[in-house]
Amino acid sequence: MSKLVFADCEQASPNVDIDDAIRKVIKRTKAILVVHYAGAPVDLFAFLELNIPIVEDCAHAIGAIDPVTGDFVGKRGTLATFSFHEPKNIGIGEGGALVVNDPALWERAQVCREKGTNRTAFREGRDAFYTWISLGSSYLLSDVDAGIRWGCLQHYDEIQSQRLSIWEYYNADIWGSTLFEKPSTKVKSNAHMYFLRFLSEDLRTKFEVYMRSCGILVASHYKSLDKSPYIVNQCNSDSYCVVSEQWSNTLVRLPLYYNLDEAQLKKVVGAVNEFIIVSGGMALVPASSDFFEPIRSLRNKVSNGFLNTEEVDCATHQRFMSKHASTYRVAIDSKRMFVGFIGHVDGDLRLATEPSEMRKGVATFMYNVFIREFSGLSVKILKSNVKSRQFFMKLGWKPHNEDNDPQHFVAPKQFVIAEEENCSVVK
């Protein structure tokens, strides 16, 4: 009997940890099944190099784009499966599609689809008699279902555009929080689902209860497959996927369907953001004009960390923030009090927090949320700013140079140490 071996998820996403999967491949491995979870494509390159058949589970991923080829997912595996279940991007109630990319399997797929018979070969005149030749089932799509699916596919671009706009609305308007993580903007999803990952299972449960009290249905998703009753009771598998179980216990889906209107979206987003506050969390919110003056006040309070140590006047700051507000975020506490800001100008990262023993961890929180939204950031630090230097080194950044070149643009995980007179603003 074949043995099922499960690879764990990535820490950063519910998709498979490619390194973990490759470590579990042996000479007798017959196939690798890869799920493009939530429509976020897995890079199959490392798997394809193994020359082992790949089955792509594209149930969530119709229209998702392969990160290497730039083409639709489902074309590089030996087989690929798509779902037309009601909540999918193209939903007709039930049904699906099998993509066969290996000609050697095409005939076998036809037999399985036709109840284990040679009906396809018989109808094409290649077999003289109609008979049963293998196991199979009746996977034929009815004319009615086929007609509905065809109609939906004719409107695919319209459907996808609407779903993407909903996904982007959520990602832009739901606040960053100490209670949960939003999907990283680096994840190129097809907007099949929008999910939040909570700090704990208990917190997720409280969120679900709170949202129901607001008249909003949210849902947890799958239990980790290696822990499902079928696998535990009937299948020969000794895999244990710790990270997958963490995702299973803490992920929750928000409503996402084609005709979700703006009023409903605002209600969902408002309830999610309010939950952060009523649950005692900290939030990272857009730097609206209401926060321009608190940002200026704090910047002046900690001006010794900036190149220009002189106070910034109100008019100058208003002009600066009006131009750069979209790349700034503000941290507020559970009392909606301003406690810090983070932002970047041309990739140059800068942040500041209100000094308080009661608010330790604000800078780290702001940084962790911010880099999930913005990439390609640099850090330039005054040589005298020991506090900032220690902060970024704790996060894994390393000095790149000490040549005091103010034009040097820094790659992630590095920062520039510069003399006072040569360095631009950091903190």
N, C-alpha and C positions, 0 to 999 in steps of 0.2 A: 504494500500500500504506500502511495506517495505521502510524503511528510510536508505539511505546511510550515513554512518558516516566515515569521513576521519581522519586518524591519521597523524600527521606531520612527517617530516623527522628528522633524527639526524642532529646535527650541524656538526658532523665530517664526515658524509657520506650521500649519497642520499637514503639510506635504511630507513625503518620505525623506528621511535622512539618507542621502545617496551613499555617503561613506559607510553608514551602518549596513545598508543593503548589500553593498559590494563585499564587505567583510564576511557576510553570511553565504556568499556564493561558493559552491563546491563543484567538483567535476560532474556530479550527478544532477545538478540543478537543471530542471527541464524548461522552466520559463520564469520570467519576472513580470509580476503584475504591478503596474504603476497607476496610482489614482491622482488625477489632476484635481485636487480638492478645492472646492469653492470656485472652480474655473480658473485657478491660478496655475499656469503650466509648470510642469517639472522639466528641467533640462535633461533630456534623455541621452546626451552625448556619452557620458561615462558608461551607461548601461549598454549602449549599442556597440561600444568597443569590445564588450565581452563575447560578442557573437552568440548570444543566447536569445531565443525568441522573447519578444516583449509584447505584452498585452496592455494596451492603454485603456484604462477606465476613464472615459470622457463623459460620464453621466452628467457631471456638472458643467462640462467644458465646451459645449457647442459654441463655435465662434471664437474661442480663445486662441491666441497666437503663440506659436512655438517661439521661444526666445532666441533660438539659433537660426532657424530657417526663415523666420518672418512669415511663415505660412500657417494655416490652421493646424491645430493639434489633431492627432489621429492618423497622420500620414506616415509616421516613421516606425510605429510598432508593427509587429506581424499581424496582430488583430487590434481593433479598436471598437469600443462599445459606446453608444450614445443613448441617452434616455429622453423620452418625450412624456414622462410622468408630469402630472398637472403642475407642480411648482417649478419645473425647469423653465429655462428661458423660452424654449419652444415647447409648450405643453398641450397635449391633446387628451389628457386623462391618463392613459396608459400607453405602453408600447415603447419601442426603441429601434435602433439601427445597429447593425454589425458591419464594420468596414473590414474587408479581407484584403490585406496587402501582400499576401503570399499566394501565388497562383496554385500552389500545391494543396492548399487548404480550401480552395473554392468549391470543389466538388463535395468535400466532406461537409461544408457549411450548408450546401443545398440539401443534402440528405437529412441533416439534423433539423432544418427548417421544415421539411416536408414529412414530418412524423416518422422519420427513419426509413423512408421509401426512396425509390429511384425515380420519383415522379418527374423531376426535371429532365433527366436523361430520356425517360419514356416519351415525354411530350415533344422532345427535340428529335425523336426517332433514333436515338443512339442505343436504346434497349428495346427489345421486342416485347417484353412483358413488364407489367406494373407489379412490383412486389416490395416486400420489406427486406432491407439489407443491413440495417443497423439500428441502434437506439436513436430516438429523436422525439420531437414533440411538434405540436401544431403552432408554429410561430408566424403564420401568415397574417398580414395586416388586412383588416376588412376594408372594403371600398370606402365606407363612410369615414373610418379613421384616416385612411390615406388621403381622402379629399380634404379633411380638416387640416391635416399636417401640411399638405401642399399649400393650402391657403395661408397658413401661418408662415411658412417659409417664404412666400411671396412678400411678406411684410417684415422679414427678419431685420432689415436695417432700421426700420422704424421702431420695432420692439427693442432692439439692442440699444439704440440711441436713448430711448426713454429709461431703460434700466440703468444705463451708465450715468445718466443725469441724476437719478435717485441715489446711486452709490456715491457719486461725487458730492451731492448735497449732504449726505450723512457725514462723509469724511471731512468736509469743510466746516460744518456747523456743530457737530458733536465735539465737546471740549476734550482735550487731553486730560487725563485724570490719574490720581494715585490709586484708584480703585480698579481700573481696567486698562487694557491696551486696545487701541484701534488698529486696524490693518495698516501695515506700512505702505506708504505711497510707492515704495519700490516694487511692491507686488502688483503685477499687471494682470488683473482679474478681468473676466468677462462679465462681471456684475451679476453672477448667479446668486450670490448671497452677500449680505453685509453682516459681519459678526464682531462681537466684543469678547475679549478674553479677560476674565475677572481674576483678581488676586487669589481668590479661594472659592471653593464650592459653596460654602455658606454664604458668601457675599453674592454669588450668582443667584442663589435661591432667593435672597432678600430682594434682589433686583427684579426677578420674575414676579414675585408677589407684589412689589410696588407698581410695576407696569400694568399688571392686571387690575390693580385698584384704580389706575388711570384709564381703564378701558382699552388697553393696548395688549395684543397677544404677541408674546415673544416665545421663542422655543429653544431649548437645548437641542443638541444634535446627537449623533451616534454615540453609543458606548464604544469604547475601544474594542476592535474586532477580536483581539486575542483573549478578551475577557467575556465574550458573548457565550451564552449557554451552549450553542451548537459546537463551537470550537472546544470549549472546556470539556463537554460531555462526550463528544463523538469523534473529534479529530485528533490525529497524532501530531501534536505540536507542543513544544516546550518553550516557545518564545514568551518573553515578558517585556512589554513595551511601556516603560515608565513615563516617557514624555507624552506618548499617545494618550495614556490614561489621564495625565494632567490636563491635556487639551480637552479630552472628553468631559472632565469634571468642571471645567471653568468656561467653556465656550457657550455663547448664547447668540441666536440669530434675531435680527430686527426685521420687521415687515419689509418685504421688497417684492413688488409685483407691478405689472405694466401700468395699471390705472390708479396707482397710489398718487393722490393729488397733493397739491402744495399745502393745503390746510392740514391734511393728515400727516404730511411730513413734518410740518412745524410742531404738531402735537407730539409726535414721537421724539423729535430732537429736544423739545422743551422738557419732556418728562425725563429723558436720559440725563440731561444737564442738571435738572433739579434734584435728581437722585444723588448726584455727586455731592451737592450741598447738604441735603438733609441727612446724608449718611456720614457726614463729617470728613469728606474727602477734600483734597486740594485739586484745583483745576487750572489748566493752562488755556487761556481764552484769547481771542483776537485782540490786538492792540487798537481798540476803537478810540475815538477822539476823547472819550471820557477819561482815558488813562494817560493822555499826553502829559498832563501836568505832574501826576505821580511819577512817571518815568523820568521827567526832567529833574524833579526834586531828588529822587534817589541817585540819579547820575551825578548831580552836583554834590551829594552827600559823600559819595565814594569816588570823587574825581581824581584822587591820588593814583587810581589804577588806570587812568586814561592819559593819553599823550598831552592833551590840553587840560591842565589842571584848573584853569579858570572856570568860573561858573558860566553855564550856558544860559543866555537870556531867553525869555519866553517866546519872542518873535522868531528868533533863530531856530529854536527847538520846534516850534509849530511848523515851520517850513520844512525842516528835516523829516519830521514824522509824517507829514502829509505826503511826502515823496516815498518814504520807506515803510510805512505802517504795515503793509501786506507781508513783510518779512520779519515782523516782530510779534511776539506773544507775551502775555502777561500772566503771572501766577496770582491766583486769589485763594484765600483759605475758606474754611467752612462758614465764616461770617461775611464772606464776599469782600474781605479786606485785601487790598493790594499788598503783595509780599515780595515781588521781584519781577524782572523782565529779562527776556532773552531775544536776540535777533541777529540778523546779519545784513551787511551791505557788501555787495559784490563778493559774497562767500566768506567774508571776514566775520567770524563769530564774536559776539560780545554779550555778556550777561552781568547782572548785578542782583543782589538780594538784600532785603531789609535786615540789618543785623539784629538777631534775636536768638537767644538760647532755646526758645520754644519752637523755633522754625528751622531746625537743622534738617538738612537733606533737601531743601528747596532747590538749590542749584543743580544737584544731581537729578532731581525729578524733572526740572525744566529741560535739562540737557537731553535726558533719555527720551522724552516725548518729542522734542524738537528735531532730533536727528532722524526720527522715523518719518518726518515730513520733508525735511530738507537734506539734500546730499551735496557732496562736493565742497564741504565747508573747510575753512582754514582757521587757524588760531595764531595770533601774533601777541606775544606777551612781553611787557616791559621787564627788563632784567631785574629791576627792583621789586617786582610784584611777586614775591615768594608765594603768597597765598594762592594766586591763580595758577602758578606753575605747579604747585603740589596738587591742586585740584585736578588738573588735566592729566598729570602723570598717574594719578590713582585710576583714571578712566582708561589708561593704556596708551595715551599719547606720548610720543618720545621727541626729544629735541632733534630738529632736522639740521639746523646749522646755527652758527653764532657769528655769521659774517656781517650782521647788521644791515642786510640788504632789504630796504623797505618795499622793494618791488617784488620780492620773492613770493610766489603764490604757493601756499602750503597744501599738500595732499592730506586726506584724512589720516588720523592716527599720528600726526606730526604737529609740531608747532615751532614758531620762530621765536627766539629770544633776541631782543634788540635793546639798544641803548635808548634812554629816554628821548633824546632829540631826533631819533630816526624812525620811531615806531608809530604806527597808526593805532587807533583805539582797539582795545580788546575788552577790558573790564574796568 
